[in-house]
Amino acid sequence: ALNLLQDVIVPCSFALHNTDSYLKFRYCSLNAGTSTSKLFADSNGGMKLASDQIVELKNAVRIDTLLAAGRVAAPQHVKIDIDGNEYFVLQGMTSLLRSSDAPLSIQVELNEPHSDTIIAFLQDHKYHLVKKHLTRSAVRRMEQSVDHVESGCNGIFKRSR
């Protein structure tokens, strides 16, 4: 470890959600770095799976559960970008957001249908939107097309004092 951050940053592979349960995770590709793989709360993810798609059962957990068990420390800054389940992850950290250990800032992807719901949820938890910016994929889509890009925006929220 060249930068000595191994004592500060610990990578974790958790399927975060708003409930503690076992849920199906659908891989859209087995290639590293691909996106749109997704955790689903219903039995088939609300869609018919193609025969070549891989589904894995994952242990989903709320951030509040991990904190209460002492498995992770309360984060000062949070980034959530998980292809549509951002609102569910936020719901799973309600206790943290109401606590004195609440994150100072949260960056979250704002896509339909949950964009307005996420903004209202964070406002209800004393966060205000300070900046919006397009994601890299949204910028690429804009460069390749004359169509207006409706999705692919990140919102940065700061805790109100």
C-alpha atoms as a printed R data frame, in Angstrom:
    type eleno elety resid chain resno       x       y       z
1   ATOM     1    CA   ALA     A     1   0.000   0.000   0.000
2   ATOM     2    CA   LEU     A     2   1.835   3.021  -1.287
3   ATOM     3    CA   ASN     A     3  -0.438   5.728   0.086
4   ATOM     4    CA   LEU     A     4  -0.977   4.330   3.627
5   ATOM     5    CA   LEU     A     5  -4.747   4.576   3.247
6   ATOM     6    CA   GLN     A     6  -5.170   0.886   4.081
7   ATOM     7    CA   ASP     A     7  -5.586   1.909   7.736
8   ATOM     8    CA   VAL     A     8  -8.305   4.420   6.850
9   ATOM     9    CA   ILE     A     9 -10.195   2.944   3.903
10  ATOM    10    CA   VAL     A    10 -11.534  -0.594   3.991
11  ATOM    11    CA   PRO     A    11 -13.249  -1.807   0.802
12  ATOM    12    CA   CYS     A    12 -16.477  -3.678   1.505
13  ATOM    13    CA   SER     A    13 -18.741  -5.719  -0.727
14  ATOM    14    CA   PHE     A    14 -22.195  -5.331   0.758
15  ATOM    15    CA   ALA     A    15 -25.517  -5.505  -1.037
16  ATOM    16    CA   LEU     A    16 -27.063  -2.462   0.634
17  ATOM    17    CA   HIS     A    17 -30.830  -2.050   0.745
18  ATOM    18    CA   ASN     A    18 -33.712  -0.868   2.942
19  ATOM    19    CA   THR     A    19 -34.228  -4.303   4.479
20  ATOM    20    CA   ASP     A    20 -32.134  -7.102   5.941
21  ATOM    21    CA   SER     A    21 -32.946 -10.099   3.771
22  ATOM    22    CA   TYR     A    22 -31.809 -12.295   0.924
23  ATOM    23    CA   LEU     A    23 -32.469 -10.790  -2.491
24  ATOM    24    CA   LYS     A    24 -31.654 -11.704  -6.061
25  ATOM    25    CA   PHE     A    25 -28.810  -9.886  -7.783
26  ATOM    26    CA   ARG     A    26 -28.921  -9.953 -11.588
27  ATOM    27    CA   TYR     A    27 -25.648  -9.596 -13.481
28  ATOM    28    CA   CYS     A    28 -26.040  -7.923 -16.870
29  ATOM    29    CA   SER     A    29 -22.484  -8.901 -17.770
30  ATOM    30    CA   LEU     A    30 -19.601 -10.817 -16.252
31  ATOM    31    CA   ASN     A    31 -17.111  -8.285 -17.630
32  ATOM    32    CA   ALA     A    32 -15.394  -6.148 -15.012
33  ATOM    33    CA   GLY     A    33 -16.477  -2.517 -14.909
34  ATOM    34    CA   THR     A    34 -19.864  -2.985 -16.528
35  ATOM    35    CA   SER     A    35 -22.982  -1.445 -15.054
36  ATOM    36    CA   THR     A    36 -26.730  -2.021 -14.845
37  ATOM    37    CA   SER     A    37 -26.386  -5.204 -12.795
38  ATOM    38    CA   LYS     A    38 -28.946  -4.863 -10.059
39  ATOM    39    CA   LEU     A    39 -30.336  -6.098  -6.747
40  ATOM    40    CA   PHE     A    40 -34.070  -6.833  -6.870
41  ATOM    41    CA   ALA     A    41 -36.544  -6.988  -4.005
42  ATOM    42    CA   ASP     A    42 -39.085  -9.156  -5.801
43  ATOM    43    CA   SER     A    43 -38.620 -12.747  -6.883
44  ATOM    44    CA   ASN     A    44 -37.684 -12.098 -10.504
45  ATOM    45    CA   GLY     A    45 -36.657  -8.452 -10.385
46  ATOM    46    CA   GLY     A    46 -39.822  -7.305 -12.084
47  ATOM    47    CA   MET     A    47 -38.712  -8.757 -15.378
48  ATOM    48    CA   LYS     A    48 -38.367 -11.981 -17.263
49  ATOM    49    CA   LEU     A    49 -34.741 -13.066 -17.169
50  ATOM    50    CA   ALA     A    50 -33.018 -14.119 -20.358
51  ATOM    51    CA   SER     A    51 -31.588 -17.623 -20.298
52  ATOM    52    CA   ASP     A    52 -28.032 -16.270 -20.478
53  ATOM    53    CA   GLN     A    53 -28.357 -13.926 -17.491
54  ATOM    54    CA   ILE     A    54 -26.780 -14.894 -14.199
55  ATOM    55    CA   VAL     A    55 -28.640 -14.382 -10.948
56  ATOM    56    CA   GLU     A    56 -27.079 -14.726  -7.517
57  ATOM    57    CA   LEU     A    57 -28.756 -14.727  -4.115
58  ATOM    58    CA   LYS     A    58 -27.172 -11.995  -1.978
59  ATOM    59    CA   ASN     A    59 -27.454 -11.114   1.660
60  ATOM    60    CA   ALA     A    60 -28.845  -7.575   1.570
61  ATOM    61    CA   VAL     A    61 -28.343  -5.398   4.622
62  ATOM    62    CA   ARG     A    62 -29.224  -1.921   5.827
63  ATOM    63    CA   ILE     A    63 -26.374   0.465   6.635
64  ATOM    64    CA   ASP     A    64 -28.099   1.063   9.988
65  ATOM    65    CA   THR     A    65 -27.759  -2.669  10.746
66  ATOM    66    CA   LEU     A    66 -24.032  -2.650   9.966
67  ATOM    67    CA   LEU     A    67 -23.521   0.396  12.183
68  ATOM    68    CA   ALA     A    68 -25.554  -1.042  15.078
69  ATOM    69    CA   ALA     A    69 -23.517  -4.260  14.923
70  ATOM    70    CA   GLY     A    70 -20.264  -2.296  15.034
71  ATOM    71    CA   ARG     A    71 -19.164  -3.769  11.674
72  ATOM    72    CA   VAL     A    72 -18.463  -0.389  10.055
73  ATOM    73    CA   ALA     A    73 -17.817   3.141  11.280
74  ATOM    74    CA   ALA     A    74 -20.199   5.975  10.477
75  ATOM    75    CA   PRO     A    75 -19.032   7.574   7.208
76  ATOM    76    CA   GLN     A    76 -18.373  11.299   6.912
77  ATOM    77    CA   HIS     A    77 -19.049  11.319   3.184
78  ATOM    78    CA   VAL     A    78 -21.245   8.943   1.170
79  ATOM    79    CA   LYS     A    79 -21.454   8.235  -2.572
80  ATOM    80    CA   ILE     A    80 -24.348   6.126  -3.826
81  ATOM    81    CA   ASP     A    81 -24.475   5.106  -7.492
82  ATOM    82    CA   ILE     A    82 -26.058   1.698  -7.896
83  ATOM    83    CA   ASP     A    83 -28.240   1.790 -10.995
84  ATOM    84    CA   GLY     A    84 -31.646   2.557  -9.563
85  ATOM    85    CA   ASN     A    85 -31.606   1.350  -5.950
86  ATOM    86    CA   GLU     A    86 -30.233   4.577  -4.469
87  ATOM    87    CA   TYR     A    87 -33.491   5.446  -2.705
88  ATOM    88    CA   PHE     A    88 -33.638   2.030  -1.030
89  ATOM    89    CA   VAL     A    89 -30.082   2.411   0.290
90  ATOM    90    CA   LEU     A    90 -30.974   5.835   1.698
91  ATOM    91    CA   GLN     A    91 -34.027   4.331   3.424
92  ATOM    92    CA   GLY     A    92 -31.701   1.764   4.997
93  ATOM    93    CA   MET     A    93 -29.638   4.503   6.626
94  ATOM    94    CA   THR     A    94 -32.445   6.518   8.228
95  ATOM    95    CA   SER     A    95 -31.085   6.127  11.773
96  ATOM    96    CA   LEU     A    96 -27.642   7.278  10.649
97  ATOM    97    CA   LEU     A    97 -29.086  10.314   8.865
98  ATOM    98    CA   ARG     A    98 -30.932  11.344  12.040
99  ATOM    99    CA   SER     A    99 -27.943  10.822  14.338
100 ATOM   100    CA   SER     A   100 -25.168  13.140  15.464
101 ATOM   101    CA   ASP     A   101 -22.830  10.969  13.338
102 ATOM   102    CA   ALA     A   102 -24.730  11.771  10.128
103 ATOM   103    CA   PRO     A   103 -22.530  12.175   7.034
104 ATOM   104    CA   LEU     A   104 -21.411  15.708   6.199
105 ATOM   105    CA   SER     A   105 -22.188  15.162   2.518
106 ATOM   106    CA   ILE     A   106 -23.943  12.673   0.276
107 ATOM   107    CA   GLN     A   107 -23.509  12.280  -3.475
108 ATOM   108    CA   VAL     A   108 -26.283  10.268  -5.042
109 ATOM   109    CA   GLU     A   109 -27.301   9.492  -8.599
110 ATOM   110    CA   LEU     A   110 -30.657  11.108  -9.394
111 ATOM   111    CA   ASN     A   111 -32.546   9.103 -11.985
112 ATOM   112    CA   GLU     A   112 -36.228   8.544 -12.619
113 ATOM   113    CA   PRO     A   113 -38.476   7.399 -11.129
114 ATOM   114    CA   HIS     A   114 -36.888   8.236  -7.760
115 ATOM   115    CA   SER     A   115 -35.163  11.592  -8.378
116 ATOM   116    CA   ASP     A   116 -37.780  13.826  -6.720
117 ATOM   117    CA   THR     A   117 -38.351  11.257  -3.965
118 ATOM   118    CA   ILE     A   118 -34.629  11.170  -3.130
119 ATOM   119    CA   ILE     A   119 -34.407  14.967  -2.990
120 ATOM   120    CA   ALA     A   120 -37.466  15.178  -0.697
121 ATOM   121    CA   PHE     A   121 -36.177  12.328   1.497
122 ATOM   122    CA   LEU     A   122 -32.819  14.024   1.996
123 ATOM   123    CA   GLN     A   123 -34.467  17.396   2.652
124 ATOM   124    CA   ASP     A   124 -36.590  15.693   5.337
125 ATOM   125    CA   HIS     A   125 -33.315  14.505   6.885
126 ATOM   126    CA   LYS     A   126 -31.777  18.009   6.945
127 ATOM   127    CA   TYR     A   127 -29.739  17.829   3.752
128 ATOM   128    CA   HIS     A   128 -29.883  20.403   0.991
129 ATOM   129    CA   LEU     A   129 -28.899  20.056  -2.642
130 ATOM   130    CA   VAL     A   130 -25.790  22.129  -3.349
131 ATOM   131    CA   LYS     A   131 -24.887  20.957  -6.850
132 ATOM   132    CA   LYS     A   132 -26.035  18.789  -9.737
133 ATOM   133    CA   HIS     A   133 -23.752  17.493 -12.455
134 ATOM   134    CA   LEU     A   134 -24.065  15.014 -15.297
135 ATOM   135    CA   THR     A   135 -22.480  11.600 -14.963
136 ATOM   136    CA   ARG     A   136 -19.737  10.598 -17.386
137 ATOM   137    CA   SER     A   137 -22.112   8.256 -19.211
138 ATOM   138    CA   ALA     A   138 -24.678  11.065 -19.613
139 ATOM   139    CA   VAL     A   139 -21.991  13.358 -21.039
140 ATOM   140    CA   ARG     A   140 -20.990  10.610 -23.512
141 ATOM   141    CA   ARG     A   141 -24.632  10.122 -24.548
142 ATOM   142    CA   MET     A   142 -24.999  13.876 -25.110
143 ATOM   143    CA   GLU     A   143 -21.841  13.970 -27.229
144 ATOM   144    CA   GLN     A   144 -23.072  11.071 -29.383
145 ATOM   145    CA   SER     A   145 -26.613  12.331 -29.899
146 ATOM   146    CA   VAL     A   146 -28.595  15.476 -30.453
147 ATOM   147    CA   ASP     A   147 -31.247  14.151 -28.055
148 ATOM   148    CA   HIS     A   148 -31.628  15.773 -24.675
149 ATOM   149    CA   VAL     A   149 -30.370  13.493 -21.911
150 ATOM   150    CA   GLU     A   150 -32.999  13.097 -19.183
151 ATOM   151    CA   SER     A   151 -31.117  10.772 -16.846
152 ATOM   152    CA   GLY     A   152 -27.598  10.532 -15.539
153 ATOM   153    CA   CYS     A   153 -27.350  13.328 -13.016
154 ATOM   154    CA   ASN     A   154 -25.564  13.256  -9.665
155 ATOM   155    CA   GLY     A   155 -26.711  15.411  -6.792
156 ATOM   156    CA   ILE     A   156 -24.394  16.545  -4.021
157 ATOM   157    CA   PHE     A   157 -26.161  17.183  -0.733
158 ATOM   158    CA   LYS     A   158 -24.744  18.885   2.323
159 ATOM   159    CA   ARG     A   159 -25.981  18.473   5.866
160 ATOM   160    CA   SER     A   160 -27.722  21.606   7.150
161 ATOM   161    CA   ARG     A   161 -26.575  22.884  10.516
